[in-house]
Amino acid sequence: MKYGFKLYKEVFKINKLQVGFARVDITPSLGTPVNGYFQARYMEGVLDALEANALALKVEDTCVILISVDTCNIPAPDCQILRQDVADATGIPYDAIFIHCTHTHTGGFIRASETSLDFETPESTQIRLEYFRTIRRKLVDVATFALADLQDAKMGWAIGKASNIAFVRRFRMKDGKVRTNPGVGNPDILHPIGDVDERVNVLRFDRERDTVVLANFGCHPDVVGGCKVSGDWPALFRRRLEKSLDNVKAITVNGAQGDVNHVNVNAKNGDFNDMFNDFDDIARGYGHARHMGNVVAGAVLQVFDKVNYEDVDSLRYVQTIAKLPSNRPDPKDLPLARKYRALHDAGRDDEIPFKGMELTTVVAGAGRMIRLENGPDFFDLGIGAFALGNIGFVTIPGEPFTGIGRGLKEAEGWTVVLPMCITNGAQGYFPMKDAYDEGGYEAVSSNYRAGTAEQIIEEGKKLLNELR
């Protein structure tokens, strides 16, 4: 009797899903500040157009809009402005709007502040403000277009694998210290700390005349470098997949990538094709970003025709505010922090006794200590989730370590859980607890005390349970 009842439910379950898709160009003007490093960069050319891609999901009277933006990050206050714009223009509830940053390090700064950023000139400030006004209009446009494109759709899911393009970037060195990005072939490396998650979560939405594919993979898009804008591997993935399959449109959401990037410290021979050694001793190159896009596209192609189709009869969303303790400095460390930061701001990095990524780590850590000298003691972190049938999404406003992604994917009762970084805000790194004792760029620069990552996993699972 139990078997018969279960079969009856599966046969007569009704699919109620509608899906809409839209894309707009958000390539900035020449001179727009480029986001991604502790270095002044201004847009001086275009390698590939930057985009905002929108996915509208609707089941009966409930609608969610997911917008994926080719930029490094958007701070929470600025993201609130953009979400409210979309809510006002579309009538979709504010909490049902999710703005995700792919985290390309060759995209324009999206900031509303009329006060010049540390590195800006008065002219570049005005260019940046004009870009923000443009982004406000563009995101309303893309959300509106996606809603107008809503059509009946069938959802399928699968998990592919993208091998040998993402690598742990934190290493134990022979002197016992932990370094982030110590350099290819560094003889002082003992071993990486942790391992990567090579899974590519794939959702396929079949409509009458086309298919929309959403891919979720966690790796830093810091592959291109320079001052010419590019959507990095997420954008090159989208273009490769759309060239490989007829009538397919693709959208990317980056996963848990805070401790993972493209640098293979054991690279040899052809691994260096199309790459150069950049200012911070990290090998970068547009051709390598293209390679990564091809590999992620290949992971989707592995499973595209063999997805597991499921009817969708519900769409739910929820948001919460978590209170996270601040990583305030020890007062005795502040004098040296002020010295290093002053030297960096004066363009005198050569007087700081570190090079490459170690220099970046010291400068970022000094900035964190100065920033948090007088508090606050806690930060509010907006964590969100939505569920499409039994497929769960958890959105995190910053850069979660791989361990957070794994923890969320292990939430019980879900077919697939997709963790999404830098969504509805960008509030820095969320390292696992052990990383604070180990050191390295991410923990040194993080605004949050040890235990934050584990708290995010717990909060994310609570939201998923609330959606069940």
N, C-alpha and C positions, 0 to 999 in steps of 0.2 A: 504493500500500500504506500509506503514512504517513497519508493522509487517512482511509482505511478504519479504521485502528487508532484514530485519534483519535475518530472518530464512534462506534466501538464503546464506548470508555471513557465518552463523554458519555451515551450512551443507557443504559448499565447502571450508572452511578454511583448509589449508594444514599444517599438522604437519611436521616440519623440524628438530626436535630436535635429537641430538645424545649425548650420555652420556658415559663417561668412568670412571672407578674406579680403584684405586690401593692402596696398603698398604705396608709399610715397617716398620721393627723394628728399633727403635732408642734408645734402652736401653743403657745407658752409662756404662762406666767401673767403677769398684770400685775406690773410692777416688775422683770421680767427684763431684765438689760442687753442692749442692742441693739448688734450688731457692725457695724463698717464705717467709722468715722471716728476722727479724733483728738479726739473730743468725747464726753463722757458723755451717753448716751441710755438711757432706760429705757422698756420697753414700756408704752404707755398706751392701746392699742386695736388692733383687727384690721381691716385692709382686705381681706385674703383669707387663708384658712387656710394655714399652712405644712405641707409634706408631706415624707415620705420615700417614694420610689418604688423598688421593687426589681425587678430583672430577673434571673431565674435561667436560665442557659443550660446545657444538658446534651447531651453526645454520648457514648453508651455509658457508660463508668464515670467520665468526666471532667465536672466541674461547676464553673462559675464563677458567683459572685454579684456583681452590680453594684448598689450602692445609691446613689441620687441624693438628696441631702439639701438642703432649702431652708435654707441658712445661708451666711454669708459665707466662713468657713473653719474648719477644725478642725486644730490643731497636730498634728504627727506623733506625739508621745507619747500624746496623747488619742485619736488615731485608732487607735493600736496597741491601746489598751484596748478600743475598740469592735469592731475586727476580731477580736480574740481572743474577745470575748463571742460573736460570731456563729459563729466557728469551734467553740467549745466547745459551743454549743447545737445546731449543725446537723451537725457532723462533717465539714464542708467544710474542706479545708486552708486555713490562714491565708493563704498566698500566692495563693489563688484567690479571695480576697475583696477587692473594690475599693470603697472608700467615697469618693464624689465629692461635692463641694460646688458647688451651682449658682452661688454667690458673690453671692447677694442681699445688699444692704447694709441690709436691713430684716428681718433674722432674729435670733434669740436667740444670745447667746454660748454656745458649747459648749466648756466648759473644765472640767477635773477639779481644777485647783489649789485647795487649801483656803486658800491665801494670797490675800488680797484683791488684785484688780487695781488699777492705779494710781488709777483713777477711782471705785472702788467704795466703797459704804458697807457696814458690817457686815451690814445687812439684805439689801442686794442680793447680797452674796456668798452668803448662805444660799439665796436664791432661785435664783441661778445654779447652785449645787451640786445643788439639788433638780432643776433642769432637766436637768443632766447625768445624774443617776440615771434620770430619765424617758427620756432619749434612749437610754441603754443598754438599757432594756427594749423601747423602740419599735423599735430597729433589729434586735434579735433577733426580735421579732414579725414585722416585715415580711419579713425573710429567710426565716423559717420558713413564712410564708404563701406566699411566691413558690415555694418548693420544693414545697409541697403542691399548687400550681397547675400543675405541669409537665405539658405536653401536647405531642403531636406538632405540629410547626410547619414551614412552608415559608418560607424567607428570600428577600426581594427587596431590592435596593439601588438608589439613585438619588441624583442630586445636584441640588438646587434652588438658587434664588438669592433672597436677601433684600436688596433694594436700598434704599439711602438711609436706613438706620436705624443703621448702625455707621460710625464716623468715627475716623480717626487723631486722637489727642488730644495729640500732640507737634508743636510748631510752631517754625519758625525765625522769629525776630522781627527787626525792622529794626535793632536794636542789635547783632545778631549772636548773641544768646543764644538758647537753646532753652527754651521754656516748655511745661509741661503744662497743658492747659485754660486758655488765656489769656482766654477769654470770647467770647461771641457778638458779632460785629461789631467786634472790636478792630482799630483802624486800623493798629496796629503789626505785625500779622501779615504775614509775607512768603509762607510756604507751609507746608503740612504736610510732615512727615518720614515718608515711606513711604506705603503705600496699604493699604486694608483687603481682607480676603478675605471676599467676600459669599457664598461657597458654603455651602450647608446640606447636610450629609451625612445621608441618610435611610436607615434600615433598617426594613423592614416584615416583621413576623412574622405570617403567616396561620395561625390555628388553626381548629379545627372550627367554633366559634361566634363567634369574635371575632378582632380583629387588634391587635397591639401595635406601636406605632411608636416608634422611638428617633430623636431629632433631635440633631444635633451642629452648633452654630453658635457662633462666638467673639465675644462682646461683653460688656462690663461690665454687670451688672445693678445699676447705681447710679442708677436712674432715678426712684425714688419719693421717697426722703428722708423726714425726719420721724421720729416715734417710734411710729408704728403699723406693725405687722408686715405684711409682704407678701412673697410669693415673686417679686415683680417680673416682668419679661417672661418668664422661663422658665415660671413658674406660669401666667401669663395665656395664654401659648402653649398649654400643655397643655389648659387649659379651652376655649379657642377651637376647637382641633382636635377635641376630643371632642364638642363641640356641632355641629361641621360634618359629621362622619362618624358613621354608625351603627356601634355595636359596636366602637368603637376606644378603646384606652387608650394614653396617651402618656407618655413619659419623656424628660427633657432631660439632656444632658451638655454643659456649656459647653466651648468649645475654647480656642484661643490668643487671649487677650483682654487681655494685660498692657498693651498700648499703644493700645487701642481702646475707645471708649465711645459713648454716644448723642448727644454734643453736636455739632451742626452749626453751626460758627462763621459760616456764611453763611446762616443761617436767616432767613426773612422770611415775612410774611403768616401763612398758616395753620400754618406750621411751629411757631408758638408756642402753638397751641391746647392748653389744659389743662396749661400749664407755669407755674412761678414761678421767680424768681431766688433761689437758696438762699444760705446763709451763706458759701459758698466761691465765689460768682459762677458757679455751675453751674446752668443751667436744668433743673429737675426737675418731675415731675408724674405722678400715678397714671394719668391719661388717656394720657400719652405711653407709659408702660409697656404699657398695653393696646394701643395702636397697634403697638408693636413686636411684641407677642405675635401680633397679627393678621397682620403681615407675615411673620413666620417660619412661622406656620400656612399662609399663602398659598404660601410656598415649598414646603412639604410637599405641599399640594394640587396644585401644578403637576405633580408627578411621581408622585403616589400611585398612580394607575391604570396607570402606565407603567414600573413598576420592572422591573429585570432580575432574574429569579428564578435562584437558584443552589442546587443541592443542597449540603448541608453534611455531610461525613463525618468531620470532625475538629474538635477544640477543644483549644487548647494555651494555656498561660500561663507567664510567667516574671517574675522580679523580680531587680533588681540594686541594688547600692549604689555610687554614683559619689562620688568625693572631689572636692569643689569648693573652690578657694582662697577665703579670706575677704577681704572688702573692708575691711581694717583701716584706721583713720584715720591721717593724718599728725599727729603729736603737736602741731604748731603750731596745728592747727585746733581742738583740744579746748577751750581756754578759752572761746572764743566759743560753741561747741556747748553747753557746760555752762550758760553764761549764758542762751541762748535756751531751753533745755529747762527751766531753773528758772523762768523767766518764764511759760512755757506751763503748767507744772504748778501754778503759783500763780494761774492764771486771769488773767494780765496780758499777753495776746496783743497788746493795743494798744500795748505798749512795744517790741514787735519790729517793726523797720522794713519790714514786708512785709504784703501783704493778699491775700485770696482764696487761690488755689491756690499762689501763691508762698509764703505763710505756711505752708501745709501742707507744702510741700516743705522749707522750712528746718527746721521742727519735726521732720519725719520724718528728715531727714539728721542733725540733732543727736542724735536718739535712736539712730540706727545707729552713729554715732561713739562715743558713750558706751558703748553695748552691746558694741562690739567692741574697746574700748581695750586690754583684756588678753587678747585672743584670743577664740576659737581661730584657728589659722592655716588650718584646713580644716574643711569641713562634710561630713557624710555625707548624701547625697541618695538616697532610695529611688525609683528609676524602675521602672515596671512595664510589661508588655505582655501582651496576649492576642490570640488569633487565632481567628476563627470562619470555618472554611474559608479563603478567601483575603481576608477582611476583617480588617484589623489595627487594634488599638487601642493607643495609647501613653499611659500615665498619668504625669503630672508633678505633684509635690507643691508647687505654687506657681503663679505667674502668668507664663506664657510669653508673650513677644512674638509678634506675627503671623509674624515671620520663622522662628520655631521651628516653628510649625504648617505653614508652607509647606514647610520643609525636610523635615519628617517625611512630609508628603503625597507628596513626590517620591521616597520610598523605592521602589526598583525591585522589580518583580515582584508588586506588590499591586494588587488591584482597587480598593480604597479603604482609606485609612488615616485613622482618627479620632483626632486629638490631644485629650486631655482635661486640663484644668487642675485644680488643687487636688484631687488624688485621692490618698488615703492619706497625707495631710499637707498642711500649708500653711507653706511656708518662704520666702515673699516673692516678689519680682520677679526675673525672669530676662531682663534686657535684652540686645539684640544688642550686639556689640562696639563699634560706632560710637557707641552711645548714651552710653557713658562719657565720650567726648571731647566730646560735644554737651551733656550735662547734662540737667536735667529731673528731675521727681519720682522716676521709677522707678529711674533709675541712682543718684541721690543717696541713696535710701533702701535700695538693694539690699545684702544681706549678702555678695554675691559679687563677685569681681573680673571685669574684662573678659575675655571668652572663654568664660564659663560657658554662654551660650546655644548657642554652637557645639559645646561639649562635650556638651550635652544632646541635640542633634540626632544627634551621632555615637553616643552611647550608645543612643538610641532606635532608630536603624537597626541597631545590633548586636543588640539584643533581637529586632527583627523578623526579622533574618537567622537568629537562633537558632531561631525558631519555624517557619521554612520547612520 
